[in-house]
């Protein structure tokens, strides 16, 4: 089975606590399962007619994932990706020592993500950050593919 690396990266970028993503081993299709669909399935008594059309299409896939988990490979979850670690590595990679220290210490307290964003904008390095983050997510995607014996292009 082969997957498009860009599709894997996109799903990794979408990872959050409100959804799960799976790769179907036999078809190569990627399925994003929103938290709402999981909640419907956990509540054994629900009326599919109450669901929006787009969720109705996902319910059979989500049921199949629950009933046949061996046919699917889960994507990394938000906590596997660790956005904070990526921010920290980017900060430590900065050549300008004063800037590196200022940004590094700003992310060590509550509100780290907001302060990080403010600091990279203040220093005009947001493009460097997005490029660094993109490369890091690409590495996560490649590692995930290799770890699951998935060919990619």
N, CA, C and O atoms as a GROMACS GRO file, in nm:
protein
  612
    1UNK      N    1   0.083  -0.117   0.000
    1UNK     CA    2   0.000   0.000   0.000
    1UNK      C    3   0.089   0.125   0.000
    1UNK      O    4   0.190   0.131   0.069
    2UNK      N    5   0.048   0.224  -0.079
    2UNK     CA    6   0.120   0.350  -0.086
    2UNK      C    7   0.026   0.463  -0.048
    2UNK      O    8  -0.092   0.462  -0.081
    3UNK      N    9   0.081   0.562   0.023
    3UNK     CA   10   0.005   0.680   0.057
    3UNK      C   11   0.082   0.804   0.014
    3UNK      O   12   0.204   0.802   0.001
    4UNK      N   13   0.008   0.908  -0.008
    4UNK     CA   14   0.068   1.036  -0.042
    4UNK      C   15   0.116   1.101   0.088
    4UNK      O   16   0.036   1.125   0.179
    5UNK      N   17   0.245   1.130   0.098
    5UNK     CA   18   0.301   1.184   0.221
    5UNK      C   19   0.231   1.314   0.260
    5UNK      O   20   0.211   1.340   0.379
    6UNK      N   21   0.194   1.396   0.163
    6UNK     CA   22   0.124   1.522   0.192
    6UNK      C   23  -0.007   1.496   0.266
    6UNK      O   24  -0.044   1.573   0.354
    7UNK      N   25  -0.077   1.387   0.230
    7UNK     CA   26  -0.202   1.354   0.297
    7UNK      C   27  -0.178   1.314   0.442
    7UNK      O   28  -0.256   1.348   0.531
    8UNK      N   29  -0.070   1.242   0.465
    8UNK     CA   30  -0.035   1.201   0.601
    8UNK      C   31   0.000   1.324   0.684
    8UNK      O   32  -0.046   1.338   0.798
    9UNK      N   33   0.080   1.414   0.628
    9UNK     CA   34   0.118   1.536   0.698
    9UNK      C   35  -0.006   1.619   0.731
    9UNK      O   36  -0.019   1.671   0.842
   10UNK      N   37  -0.097   1.630   0.636
   10UNK     CA   38  -0.220   1.707   0.658
   10UNK      C   39  -0.299   1.651   0.777
   10UNK      O   40  -0.350   1.727   0.859
   11UNK      N   41  -0.311   1.518   0.785
   11UNK     CA   42  -0.384   1.458   0.896
   11UNK      C   43  -0.313   1.478   1.028
   11UNK      O   44  -0.377   1.496   1.132
   12UNK      N   45  -0.181   1.475   1.025
   12UNK     CA   46  -0.105   1.499   1.148
   12UNK      C   47  -0.125   1.644   1.194
   12UNK      O   48  -0.136   1.670   1.314
   13UNK      N   49  -0.131   1.736   1.099
   13UNK     CA   50  -0.157   1.877   1.134
   13UNK      C   51  -0.296   1.895   1.195
   13UNK      O   52  -0.315   1.982   1.279
   14UNK      N   53  -0.391   1.813   1.152
   14UNK     CA   54  -0.529   1.824   1.201
   14UNK      C   55  -0.549   1.756   1.337
   14UNK      O   56  -0.655   1.769   1.398
   15UNK      N   57  -0.449   1.683   1.382
   15UNK     CA   58  -0.464   1.608   1.507
   15UNK      C   59  -0.499   1.701   1.622
   15UNK      O   60  -0.433   1.802   1.646
   16UNK      N   61  -0.605   1.664   1.692
   16UNK     CA   62  -0.643   1.734   1.814
   16UNK      C   63  -0.726   1.640   1.899
   16UNK      O   64  -0.754   1.527   1.859
   17UNK      N   65  -0.764   1.688   2.014
   17UNK     CA   66  -0.836   1.599   2.106
   17UNK      C   67  -0.980   1.573   2.064
   17UNK      O   68  -1.049   1.494   2.128
   18UNK      N   69  -1.027   1.639   1.957
   18UNK     CA   70  -1.166   1.623   1.914
   18UNK      C   71  -1.184   1.527   1.798
   18UNK      O   72  -1.296   1.510   1.749
   19UNK      N   73  -1.078   1.465   1.753
   19UNK     CA   74  -1.093   1.368   1.643
   19UNK      C   75  -0.982   1.264   1.645
   19UNK      O   76  -0.880   1.280   1.711
   20UNK      N   77  -1.007   1.158   1.571
   20UNK     CA   78  -0.909   1.050   1.552
   20UNK      C   79  -0.902   1.022   1.403
   20UNK      O   80  -1.001   1.036   1.332
   21UNK      N   81  -0.786   0.981   1.356
   21UNK     CA   82  -0.769   0.951   1.214
   21UNK      C   83  -0.711   0.812   1.199
   21UNK      O   84  -0.626   0.769   1.276
   22UNK      N   85  -0.760   0.741   1.096
   22UNK     CA   86  -0.717   0.604   1.070
   22UNK      C   87  -0.688   0.586   0.922
   22UNK      O   88  -0.747   0.652   0.836
   23UNK      N   89  -0.597   0.495   0.895
   23UNK     CA   90  -0.568   0.452   0.758
   23UNK      C   91  -0.625   0.312   0.741
   23UNK      O   92  -0.594   0.222   0.819
   24UNK      N   93  -0.708   0.293   0.639
   24UNK     CA   94  -0.763   0.161   0.609
   24UNK      C   95  -0.652   0.082   0.540
   24UNK      O   96  -0.604   0.122   0.433
   25UNK      N   97  -0.611  -0.029   0.599
   25UNK     CA   98  -0.499  -0.108   0.546
   25UNK      C   99  -0.526  -0.165   0.407
   25UNK      O  100  -0.434  -0.177   0.327
   26UNK      N  101  -0.650  -0.199   0.377
   26UNK     CA  102  -0.676  -0.262   0.247
   26UNK      C  103  -0.704  -0.161   0.136
   26UNK      O  104  -0.669  -0.186   0.020
   27UNK      N  105  -0.765  -0.048   0.170
   27UNK     CA  106  -0.798   0.048   0.063
   27UNK      C  107  -0.701   0.165   0.055
   27UNK      O  108  -0.692   0.231  -0.048
   28UNK      N  109  -0.629   0.191   0.164
   28UNK     CA  110  -0.539   0.306   0.167
   28UNK      C  111  -0.612   0.436   0.194
   28UNK      O  112  -0.552   0.544   0.191
   29UNK      N  113  -0.743   0.427   0.221
   29UNK     CA  114  -0.820   0.548   0.250
   29UNK      C  115  -0.792   0.598   0.391
   29UNK      O  116  -0.769   0.520   0.483
   30UNK      N  117  -0.795   0.730   0.404
   30UNK     CA  118  -0.775   0.794   0.534
   30UNK      C  119  -0.911   0.839   0.584
   30UNK      O  120  -0.988   0.903   0.511
   31UNK      N  121  -0.940   0.806   0.710
   31UNK     CA  122  -1.070   0.840   0.768
   31UNK      C  123  -1.051   0.922   0.895
   31UNK      O  124  -0.987   0.878   0.990
   32UNK      N  125  -1.108   1.040   0.896
   32UNK     CA  126  -1.109   1.126   1.013
   32UNK      C  127  -1.242   1.105   1.085
   32UNK      O  128  -1.349   1.124   1.026
   33UNK      N  129  -1.235   1.065   1.210
   33UNK     CA  130  -1.355   1.036   1.288
   33UNK      C  131  -1.369   1.144   1.396
   33UNK      O  132  -1.291   1.147   1.491
   34UNK      N  133  -1.467   1.233   1.380
   34UNK     CA  134  -1.486   1.338   1.480
   34UNK      C  135  -1.540   1.282   1.611
   34UNK      O  136  -1.606   1.178   1.614
   35UNK      N  137  -1.511   1.350   1.717
   35UNK     CA  138  -1.552   1.311   1.851
   35UNK      C  139  -1.704   1.290   1.859
   35UNK      O  140  -1.751   1.201   1.930
   36UNK      N  141  -1.780   1.374   1.787
   36UNK     CA  142  -1.927   1.362   1.792
   36UNK      C  143  -1.973   1.224   1.747
   36UNK      O  144  -2.065   1.167   1.806
   37UNK      N  145  -1.910   1.171   1.643
   37UNK     CA  146  -1.949   1.039   1.592
   37UNK      C  147  -1.917   0.932   1.695
   37UNK      O  148  -1.997   0.841   1.716
   38UNK      N  149  -1.803   0.943   1.760
   38UNK     CA  150  -1.769   0.849   1.868
   38UNK      C  151  -1.873   0.855   1.979
   38UNK      O  152  -1.912   0.752   2.034
   39UNK      N  153  -1.916   0.975   2.012
   39UNK     CA  154  -2.015   0.991   2.119
   39UNK      C  155  -2.148   0.926   2.079
   39UNK      O  156  -2.214   0.865   2.162
   40UNK      N  157  -2.186   0.940   1.952
   40UNK     CA  158  -2.309   0.875   1.906
   40UNK      C  159  -2.298   0.723   1.919
   40UNK      O  160  -2.392   0.657   1.963
   41UNK      N  161  -2.182   0.670   1.882
   41UNK     CA  162  -2.163   0.526   1.885
   41UNK      C  163  -2.157   0.472   2.028
   41UNK      O  164  -2.201   0.360   2.055
   42UNK      N  165  -2.103   0.551   2.120
   42UNK     CA  166  -2.098   0.510   2.260
   42UNK      C  167  -2.239   0.506   2.319
   42UNK      O  168  -2.269   0.422   2.404
   43UNK      N  169  -2.325   0.596   2.272
   43UNK     CA  170  -2.464   0.599   2.316
   43UNK      C  171  -2.539   0.502   2.225
   43UNK      O  172  -2.577   0.539   2.113
   44UNK      N  173  -2.561   0.382   2.270
   44UNK     CA  174  -2.615   0.277   2.184
   44UNK      C  175  -2.753   0.308   2.129
   44UNK      O  176  -2.795   0.250   2.029
   45UNK      N  177  -2.824   0.399   2.194
   45UNK     CA  178  -2.957   0.436   2.146
   45UNK      C  179  -2.949   0.577   2.088
   45UNK      O  180  -2.955   0.675   2.162
   46UNK      N  181  -2.934   0.585   1.958
   46UNK     CA  182  -2.936   0.716   1.892
   46UNK      C  183  -3.002   0.699   1.757
   46UNK      O  184  -3.003   0.591   1.699
   47UNK      N  185  -3.057   0.806   1.709
   47UNK     CA  186  -3.129   0.804   1.582
   47UNK      C  187  -3.040   0.868   1.477
   47UNK      O  188  -3.012   0.988   1.481
   48UNK      N  189  -2.996   0.787   1.381
   48UNK     CA  190  -2.909   0.840   1.275
   48UNK      C  191  -2.974   0.952   1.196
   48UNK      O  192  -2.905   1.034   1.136
   49UNK      N  193  -3.106   0.956   1.196
   49UNK     CA  194  -3.175   1.064   1.125
   49UNK      C  195  -3.148   1.201   1.189
   49UNK      O  196  -3.165   1.304   1.125
   50UNK      N  197  -3.107   1.200   1.315
   50UNK     CA  198  -3.076   1.326   1.384
   50UNK      C  199  -2.939   1.380   1.346
   50UNK      O  200  -2.906   1.494   1.379
   51UNK      N  201  -2.858   1.300   1.279
   51UNK     CA  202  -2.722   1.340   1.243
   51UNK      C  203  -2.722   1.422   1.115
   51UNK      O  204  -2.806   1.402   1.027
   52UNK      N  205  -2.627   1.515   1.104
   52UNK     CA  206  -2.609   1.584   0.976
   52UNK      C  207  -2.564   1.482   0.870
   52UNK      O  208  -2.504   1.380   0.905
   53UNK      N  209  -2.591   1.509   0.744
   53UNK     CA  210  -2.559   1.414   0.636
   53UNK      C  211  -2.413   1.373   0.636
   53UNK      O  212  -2.382   1.255   0.616
   54UNK      N  213  -2.322   1.469   0.658
   54UNK     CA  214  -2.179   1.434   0.653
   54UNK      C  215  -2.141   1.336   0.764
   54UNK      O  216  -2.052   1.253   0.745
   55UNK      N  217  -2.208   1.344   0.879
   55UNK     CA  218  -2.179   1.250   0.987
   55UNK      C  219  -2.242   1.114   0.960
   55UNK      O  220  -2.187   1.011   1.001
   56UNK      N  221  -2.356   1.112   0.892
   56UNK     CA  222  -2.420   0.985   0.858
   56UNK      C  223  -2.327   0.900   0.772
   56UNK      O  224  -2.327   0.777   0.783
   57UNK      N  225  -2.250   0.965   0.686
   57UNK     CA  226  -2.155   0.894   0.599
   57UNK      C  227  -2.040   0.833   0.678
   57UNK      O  228  -1.983   0.731   0.638
   58UNK      N  229  -2.006   0.895   0.790
   58UNK     CA  230  -1.891   0.851   0.869
   58UNK      C  231  -1.927   0.738   0.966
   58UNK      O  232  -1.841   0.656   1.000
   59UNK      N  233  -2.052   0.732   1.010
   59UNK     CA  234  -2.093   0.634   1.111
   59UNK      C  235  -2.057   0.491   1.072
   59UNK      O  236  -2.001   0.419   1.155
   60UNK      N  237  -2.087   0.444   0.948
   60UNK     CA  238  -2.052   0.306   0.915
   60UNK      C  239  -1.901   0.280   0.920
   60UNK      O  240  -1.857   0.172   0.957
   61UNK      N  241  -1.823   0.380   0.882
   61UNK     CA  242  -1.676   0.366   0.886
   61UNK      C  243  -1.631   0.357   1.032
   61UNK      O  244  -1.549   0.272   1.066
   62UNK      N  245  -1.684   0.444   1.116
   62UNK     CA  246  -1.648   0.443   1.258
   62UNK      C  247  -1.687   0.311   1.323
   62UNK      O  248  -1.612   0.258   1.405
   63UNK      N  249  -1.803   0.258   1.285
   63UNK     CA  250  -1.846   0.127   1.338
   63UNK      C  251  -1.748   0.018   1.295
   63UNK      O  252  -1.711  -0.068   1.375
   64UNK      N  253  -1.708   0.023   1.169
   64UNK     CA  254  -1.614  -0.078   1.118
   64UNK      C  255  -1.480  -0.069   1.191
   64UNK      O  256  -1.419  -0.172   1.221
   65UNK      N  257  -1.435   0.050   1.219
   65UNK     CA  258  -1.309   0.068   1.293
   65UNK      C  259  -1.320   0.007   1.432
   65UNK      O  260  -1.228  -0.059   1.479
   66UNK      N  261  -1.434   0.029   1.497
   66UNK     CA  262  -1.455  -0.028   1.631
   66UNK      C  263  -1.463  -0.180   1.627
   66UNK      O  264  -1.409  -0.248   1.714
   67UNK      N  265  -1.530  -0.234   1.524
   67UNK     CA  266  -1.550  -0.378   1.515
   67UNK      C  267  -1.431  -0.453   1.457
   67UNK      O  268  -1.410  -0.570   1.487
   68UNK      N  269  -1.352  -0.386   1.373
   68UNK     CA  270  -1.238  -0.450   1.305
   68UNK      C  271  -1.112  -0.363   1.316
   68UNK      O  272  -1.057  -0.322   1.213
   69UNK      N  273  -1.066  -0.335   1.436
   69UNK     CA  274  -0.951  -0.245   1.451
   69UNK      C  275  -0.824  -0.295   1.381
   69UNK      O  276  -0.736  -0.217   1.347
   70UNK      N  277  -0.816  -0.427   1.360
   70UNK     CA  278  -0.697  -0.483   1.294
   70UNK      C  279  -0.687  -0.440   1.148
   70UNK      O  280  -0.581  -0.455   1.087
   71UNK      N  281  -0.794  -0.387   1.091
   71UNK     CA  282  -0.795  -0.343   0.951
   71UNK      C  283  -0.754  -0.197   0.935
   71UNK      O  284  -0.751  -0.145   0.823
   72UNK      N  285  -0.722  -0.130   1.046
   72UNK     CA  286  -0.690   0.012   1.043
   72UNK      C  287  -0.563   0.043   1.121
   72UNK      O  288  -0.529  -0.025   1.218
   73UNK      N  289  -0.496   0.145   1.077
   73UNK     CA  290  -0.377   0.193   1.148
   73UNK      C  291  -0.409   0.333   1.200
   73UNK      O  292  -0.438   0.423   1.121
   74UNK      N  293  -0.404   0.353   1.332
   74UNK     CA  294  -0.432   0.487   1.385
   74UNK      C  295  -0.316   0.583   1.354
   74UNK      O  296  -0.199   0.545   1.358
   75UNK      N  297  -0.351   0.705   1.325
   75UNK     CA  298  -0.251   0.810   1.304
   75UNK      C  299  -0.202   0.859   1.440
   75UNK      O  300  -0.268   0.836   1.542
   76UNK      N  301  -0.087   0.925   1.443
   76UNK     CA  302  -0.041   0.983   1.569
   76UNK      C  303  -0.147   1.081   1.621
   76UNK      O  304  -0.212   1.151   1.543
   77UNK      N  305  -0.162   1.084   1.752
   77UNK     CA  306  -0.256   1.176   1.813
   77UNK      C  307  -0.183   1.303   1.854
   77UNK      O  308  -0.060   1.310   1.850
   78UNK      N  309  -0.260   1.401   1.892
   78UNK     CA  310  -0.208   1.532   1.931
   78UNK      C  311  -0.094   1.520   2.031
   78UNK      O  312   0.007   1.591   2.020
   79UNK      N  313  -0.108   1.431   2.128
   79UNK     CA  314  -0.007   1.420   2.234
   79UNK      C  315   0.119   1.350   2.184
   79UNK      O  316   0.227   1.369   2.239
   80UNK      N  317   0.106   1.268   2.079
   80UNK     CA  318   0.222   1.204   2.018
   80UNK      C  319   0.306   1.307   1.943
   80UNK      O  320   0.428   1.294   1.934
   81UNK      N  321   0.240   1.406   1.890
   81UNK     CA  322   0.308   1.507   1.807
   81UNK      C  323   0.383   1.607   1.894
   81UNK      O  324   0.494   1.647   1.860
   82UNK      N  325   0.324   1.647   2.005
   82UNK     CA  326   0.387   1.734   2.104
   82UNK      C  327   0.434   1.867   2.044
   82UNK      O  328   0.554   1.891   2.025
   83UNK      N  329   0.339   1.951   2.015
   83UNK     CA  330   0.366   2.084   1.958
   83UNK      C  331   0.462   2.165   2.045
   83UNK      O  332   0.544   2.240   1.993
   84UNK      N  333   0.452   2.150   2.176
   84UNK     CA  334   0.542   2.224   2.265
   84UNK      C  335   0.687   2.184   2.238
   84UNK      O  336   0.776   2.269   2.234
   85UNK      N  337   0.710   2.055   2.221
   85UNK     CA  338   0.847   2.007   2.196
   85UNK      C  339   0.901   2.067   2.065
   85UNK      O  340   1.019   2.102   2.056
   86UNK      N  341   0.814   2.080   1.966
   86UNK     CA  342   0.856   2.139   1.837
   86UNK      C  343   0.894   2.285   1.859
   86UNK      O  344   0.995   2.332   1.806
   87UNK      N  345   0.813   2.358   1.936
   87UNK     CA  346   0.844   2.499   1.966
   87UNK      C  347   0.978   2.509   2.038
   87UNK      O  348   1.061   2.595   2.007
   88UNK      N  349   0.999   2.421   2.134
   88UNK     CA  350   1.122   2.424   2.211
   88UNK      C  351   1.244   2.396   2.122
   88UNK      O  352   1.345   2.465   2.132
   89UNK      N  353   1.234   2.296   2.036
   89UNK     CA  354   1.346   2.262   1.946
   89UNK      C  355   1.374   2.378   1.851
   89UNK      O  356   1.490   2.410   1.824
   90UNK      N  357   1.268   2.442   1.800
   90UNK     CA  358   1.288   2.557   1.712
   90UNK      C  359   1.362   2.667   1.788
   90UNK      O  360   1.458   2.725   1.737
   91UNK      N  361   1.315   2.695   1.909
   91UNK     CA  362   1.377   2.802   1.988
   91UNK      C  363   1.524   2.772   2.013
   91UNK      O  364   1.608   2.861   2.000
   92UNK      N  365   1.555   2.649   2.047
   92UNK     CA  366   1.695   2.613   2.074
   92UNK      C  367   1.781   2.612   1.948
   92UNK      O  368   1.904   2.614   1.956
   93UNK      N  369   1.716   2.610   1.832
   93UNK     CA  370   1.792   2.610   1.706
   93UNK      C  371   1.830   2.752   1.660
   93UNK      O  372   1.907   2.768   1.566
   94UNK      N  373   1.775   2.852   1.727
   94UNK     CA  374   1.803   2.990   1.686
   94UNK      C  375   1.948   3.027   1.712
   94UNK      O  376   2.004   2.996   1.817
   95UNK      N  377   2.008   3.092   1.615
   95UNK     CA  378   2.150   3.127   1.623
   95UNK      C  379   2.173   3.248   1.713
   95UNK      O  380   2.269   3.252   1.790
   96UNK      N  381   2.086   3.345   1.704
   96UNK     CA  382   2.098   3.467   1.784
   96UNK      C  383   2.074   3.431   1.931
   96UNK      O  384   1.962   3.398   1.971
   97UNK      N  385   2.181   3.438   2.010
   97UNK     CA  386   2.175   3.393   2.149
   97UNK      C  387   2.074   3.471   2.232
   97UNK      O  388   2.000   3.413   2.311
   98UNK      N  389   2.071   3.602   2.216
   98UNK     CA  390   1.979   3.686   2.293
   98UNK      C  391   1.834   3.651   2.259
   98UNK      O  392   1.750   3.636   2.348
   99UNK      N  393   1.805   3.639   2.131
   99UNK     CA  394   1.670   3.604   2.087
   99UNK      C  395   1.633   3.464   2.137
   99UNK      O  396   1.522   3.442   2.186
  100UNK      N  397   1.727   3.370   2.123
  100UNK     CA  398   1.703   3.232   2.166
  100UNK      C  399   1.666   3.228   2.314
  100UNK      O  400   1.569   3.163   2.352
  101UNK      N  401   1.743   3.297   2.399
  101UNK     CA  402   1.716   3.297   2.542
  101UNK      C  403   1.583   3.364   2.574
  101UNK      O  404   1.507   3.315   2.657
  102UNK      N  405   1.555   3.476   2.509
  102UNK     CA  406   1.430   3.549   2.534
  102UNK      C  407   1.309   3.461   2.502
  102UNK      O  408   1.215   3.451   2.581
  103UNK      N  409   1.312   3.397   2.385
  103UNK     CA  410   1.199   3.314   2.344
  103UNK      C  411   1.193   3.187   2.430
  103UNK      O  412   1.085   3.145   2.471
  104UNK      N  413   1.308   3.129   2.456
  104UNK     CA  414   1.311   3.005   2.535
  104UNK      C  415   1.248   3.027   2.673
  104UNK      O  416   1.164   2.948   2.716
  105UNK      N  417   1.287   3.133   2.741
  105UNK     CA  418   1.234   3.157   2.875
  105UNK      C  419   1.087   3.199   2.870
  105UNK      O  420   1.015   3.181   2.968
  106UNK      N  421   1.043   3.256   2.759
  106UNK     CA  422   0.903   3.298   2.748
  106UNK      C  423   0.809   3.178   2.736
  106UNK      O  424   0.690   3.190   2.767
  107UNK      N  425   0.859   3.063   2.692
  107UNK     CA  426   0.772   2.946   2.677
  107UNK      C  427   0.776   2.853   2.798
  107UNK      O  428   0.718   2.744   2.795
  108UNK      N  429   0.844   2.894   2.902
  108UNK     CA  430   0.858   2.809   3.020
  108UNK      C  431   0.751   2.835   3.126
  108UNK      O  432   0.756   2.776   3.234
  109UNK      N  433   0.656   2.922   3.095
  109UNK     CA  434   0.551   2.952   3.191
  109UNK      C  435   0.415   2.929   3.128
  109UNK      O  436   0.405   2.897   3.009
  110UNK      N  437   0.311   2.946   3.207
  110UNK     CA  438   0.175   2.933   3.157
  110UNK      C  439   0.153   3.031   3.042
  110UNK      O  440   0.202   3.144   3.044
  111UNK      N  441   0.079   2.987   2.940
  111UNK     CA  442   0.054   3.073   2.825
  111UNK      C  443   0.165   3.065   2.722
  111UNK      O  444   0.182   3.157   2.642
  112UNK      N  445   0.241   2.956   2.724
  112UNK     CA  446   0.358   2.941   2.638
  112UNK      C  447   0.326   2.957   2.489
  112UNK      O  448   0.402   3.022   2.417
  113UNK      N  449   0.216   2.900   2.443
  113UNK     CA  450   0.185   2.904   2.300
  113UNK      C  451   0.156   3.046   2.254
  113UNK      O  452   0.201   3.089   2.148
  114UNK      N  453   0.080   3.120   2.336
  114UNK     CA  454   0.049   3.259   2.301
  114UNK      C  455   0.176   3.344   2.302
  114UNK      O  456   0.200   3.421   2.209
  115UNK      N  457   0.255   3.330   2.406
  115UNK     CA  458   0.378   3.410   2.415
  115UNK      C  459   0.476   3.375   2.304
  115UNK      O  460   0.543   3.462   2.249
  116UNK      N  461   0.485   3.246   2.271
  116UNK     CA  462   0.573   3.205   2.162
  116UNK      C  463   0.534   3.275   2.033
  116UNK      O  464   0.618   3.330   1.962
  117UNK      N  465   0.404   3.273   2.003
  117UNK     CA  466   0.353   3.337   1.882
  117UNK      C  467   0.386   3.486   1.882
  117UNK      O  468   0.431   3.541   1.781
  118UNK      N  469   0.364   3.552   1.995
  118UNK     CA  470   0.395   3.695   2.006
  118UNK      C  471   0.543   3.722   1.981
  118UNK      O  472   0.578   3.815   1.909
  119UNK      N  473   0.629   3.639   2.039
  119UNK     CA  474   0.774   3.660   2.027
  119UNK      C  475   0.824   3.637   1.884
  119UNK      O  476   0.908   3.713   1.835
  120UNK      N  477   0.774   3.533   1.817
  120UNK     CA  478   0.824   3.508   1.681
  120UNK      C  479   0.777   3.618   1.586
  120UNK      O  480   0.846   3.651   1.490
  121UNK      N  481   0.658   3.673   1.613
  121UNK     CA  482   0.610   3.785   1.531
  121UNK      C  483   0.694   3.909   1.562
  121UNK      O  484   0.736   3.981   1.471
  122UNK      N  485   0.718   3.933   1.689
  122UNK     CA  486   0.798   4.048   1.732
  122UNK      C  487   0.937   4.046   1.667
  122UNK      O  488   0.990   4.150   1.628
  123UNK      N  489   0.995   3.927   1.656
  123UNK     CA  490   1.130   3.914   1.600
  123UNK      C  491   1.129   3.892   1.448
  123UNK      O  492   1.234   3.883   1.386
  124UNK      N  493   1.010   3.882   1.389
  124UNK     CA  494   0.999   3.865   1.244
  124UNK      C  495   1.048   3.730   1.195
  124UNK      O  496   1.100   3.719   1.084
  125UNK      N  497   1.032   3.627   1.277
  125UNK     CA  498   1.081   3.494   1.238
  125UNK      C  499   0.968   3.393   1.223
  125UNK      O  500   0.991   3.272   1.228
  126UNK      N  501   0.844   3.442   1.204
  126UNK     CA  502   0.734   3.347   1.194
  126UNK      C  503   0.746   3.256   1.072
  126UNK      O  504   0.708   3.140   1.079
  127UNK      N  505   0.800   3.307   0.961
  127UNK     CA  506   0.819   3.220   0.844
  127UNK      C  507   0.920   3.110   0.872
  127UNK      O  508   0.904   2.997   0.827
  128UNK      N  509   1.024   3.145   0.947
  128UNK     CA  510   1.123   3.044   0.986
  128UNK      C  511   1.057   2.936   1.072
  128UNK      O  512   1.083   2.817   1.057
  129UNK      N  513   0.970   2.981   1.164
  129UNK     CA  514   0.899   2.887   1.250
  129UNK      C  515   0.812   2.793   1.167
  129UNK      O  516   0.817   2.672   1.187
  130UNK      N  517   0.733   2.847   1.075
  130UNK     CA  518   0.642   2.762   0.997
  130UNK      C  519   0.719   2.662   0.910
  130UNK      O  520   0.676   2.549   0.891
  131UNK      N  521   0.832   2.705   0.859
  131UNK     CA  522   0.915   2.614   0.780
  131UNK      C  523   0.972   2.503   0.869
  131UNK      O  524   0.970   2.386   0.831
  132UNK      N  525   1.022   2.541   0.986
  132UNK     CA  526   1.076   2.443   1.081
  132UNK      C  527   0.969   2.343   1.122
  132UNK      O  528   0.992   2.222   1.123
  133UNK      N  529   0.850   2.394   1.155
  133UNK     CA  530   0.739   2.309   1.199
  133UNK      C  531   0.697   2.214   1.087
  133UNK      O  532   0.670   2.096   1.111
  134UNK      N  533   0.691   2.266   0.967
  134UNK     CA  534   0.654   2.183   0.852
  134UNK      C  535   0.753   2.068   0.833
  134UNK      O  536   0.711   1.955   0.808
  135UNK      N  537   0.880   2.096   0.845
  135UNK     CA  538   0.982   1.991   0.833
  135UNK      C  539   0.971   1.890   0.946
  135UNK      O  540   0.988   1.770   0.924
  136UNK      N  541   0.943   1.937   1.066
  136UNK     CA  542   0.929   1.848   1.181
  136UNK      C  543   0.809   1.755   1.162
  136UNK      O  544   0.819   1.635   1.187
  137UNK      N  545   0.695   1.811   1.116
  137UNK     CA  546   0.576   1.729   1.092
  137UNK      C  547   0.601   1.629   0.979
  137UNK      O  548   0.549   1.518   0.982
  138UNK      N  549   0.679   1.670   0.881
  138UNK     CA  550   0.714   1.578   0.772
  138UNK      C  551   0.793   1.459   0.828
  138UNK      O  552   0.769   1.345   0.789
  139UNK      N  553   0.886   1.486   0.918
  139UNK     CA  554   0.964   1.378   0.980
  139UNK      C  555   0.875   1.285   1.062
  139UNK      O  556   0.894   1.163   1.060
  140UNK      N  557   0.778   1.341   1.133
  140UNK     CA  558   0.683   1.259   1.210
  140UNK      C  559   0.606   1.170   1.113
  140UNK      O  560   0.586   1.051   1.140
  141UNK      N  561   0.562   1.227   1.001
  141UNK     CA  562   0.485   1.151   0.902
  141UNK      C  563   0.569   1.039   0.842
  141UNK      O  564   0.521   0.927   0.827
  142UNK      N  565   0.694   1.068   0.808
  142UNK     CA  566   0.783   0.966   0.751
  142UNK      C  567   0.808   0.855   0.853
  142UNK      O  568   0.802   0.737   0.819
  143UNK      N  569   0.834   0.893   0.977
  143UNK     CA  570   0.857   0.793   1.082
  143UNK      C  571   0.733   0.705   1.102
  143UNK      O  572   0.745   0.584   1.120
  144UNK      N  573   0.615   0.768   1.098
  144UNK     CA  574   0.490   0.692   1.114
  144UNK      C  575   0.473   0.593   1.000
  144UNK      O  576   0.438   0.477   1.022
  145UNK      N  577   0.498   0.639   0.877
  145UNK     CA  578   0.487   0.549   0.761
  145UNK      C  579   0.585   0.433   0.772
  145UNK      O  580   0.547   0.317   0.757
  146UNK      N  581   0.710   0.465   0.800
  146UNK     CA  582   0.811   0.360   0.811
  146UNK      C  583   0.780   0.263   0.925
  146UNK      O  584   0.796   0.142   0.910
  147UNK      N  585   0.736   0.316   1.038
  147UNK     CA  586   0.704   0.234   1.153
  147UNK      C  587   0.586   0.141   1.130
  147UNK      O  588   0.569   0.042   1.200
  148UNK      N  589   0.503   0.175   1.030
  148UNK     CA  590   0.386   0.092   0.999
  148UNK      C  591   0.401   0.022   0.863
  148UNK      O  592   0.304  -0.028   0.807
  149UNK      N  593   0.524   0.020   0.811
  149UNK     CA  594   0.554  -0.043   0.682
  149UNK      C  595   0.464   0.006   0.570
  149UNK      O  596   0.411  -0.072   0.491
  150UNK      N  597   0.448   0.137   0.563
  150UNK     CA  598   0.365   0.201   0.461
  150UNK      C  599   0.456   0.274   0.364
  150UNK      O  600   0.538   0.356   0.405
  151UNK      N  601   0.442   0.243   0.237
  151UNK     CA  602   0.519   0.315   0.136
  151UNK      C  603   0.454   0.451   0.114
  151UNK      O  604   0.332   0.466   0.127
  152UNK      N  605   0.536   0.550   0.083
  152UNK     CA  606   0.482   0.684   0.060
  152UNK      C  607   0.550   0.747  -0.060
  152UNK      O  608   0.661   0.709  -0.099
  153UNK      N  609   0.483   0.842  -0.116
  153UNK     CA  610   0.538   0.916  -0.231
  153UNK      C  611   0.511   1.063  -0.216
  153UNK      O  612   0.548   1.143  -0.302
   0.00000   0.00000   0.00000
